[in-house]
Amino acid sequence: MGVTIVTGASSGIGRSAAVEVARRGAGVILTYRRNPEGARETVRDIEAMGGSAVALPLDLADHDTFPGFRAEIEQELEERWGTRTIHALVNNGGFGGGVPFPDMDAAALDRYYAVHFKGPYLLTRELAPIIEDGGVIVSTSSSSVRPGDTTPGYSAYAAMKAALVVATRYLALELSPRGIRVNSIAPGPTRTRLGDDGFERFPELVDQLAARTALGRIGEPEDIGRVIAFLVSDDARWITGQDLLVAGGWAL
């Protein structure tokens, strides 16, 4: 399966995606920003299965570092895997938490834009030349872009994720001459560390969210990671330009 890059893989959905992709035989380059120990734990999980992985730091808001990040990747590809290309890019890194509209200032809006849209968009542009023909791009969007999941305080977050969904559709067309498939995946409420470990700090939220989910629980990172691994694999070779809702029947 070649090598897959997974951003934001020190915990949660990113970690699960990295492990599940490795379980299918891919090498993994994973990134982290503030949690190097979590990234090392992801690497250990993959190596314990007999896989190969390396963790690199990356700040999705620091777009000027992307060319240097690509150079690091190219060095790792050559030295560790003996290749010059990657099979897949998983744009997963980001942060959670909402800001009420009256409190949304320019700095906060710029942060959402830099990390949730501009970052993955420009990173994809930077790395597209080293994605092999027939490769894959998967981006993590959110159920918040769909009607029925409109939570006050998430207007900026949802707007940037919606922009990523639209870009996904356009890139699927623009990269199709190279056979590159481009999709996004929209998780519903999922037990991760986003929002400053909100589910740990406010456990009562879990039951409230589960009550609005048809299958009676919130998502676990593995629920999302397995679908990302599917989209990266050849099993999904006839799927492109889609935003796949993976939410257990959230807000039906």
Order of alpha helices (4+ residues) and beta strands (2+ residues): beta-alpha-beta-alpha-beta-alpha-beta-alpha-alpha-beta-alpha-beta-alpha-alpha-alpha-beta
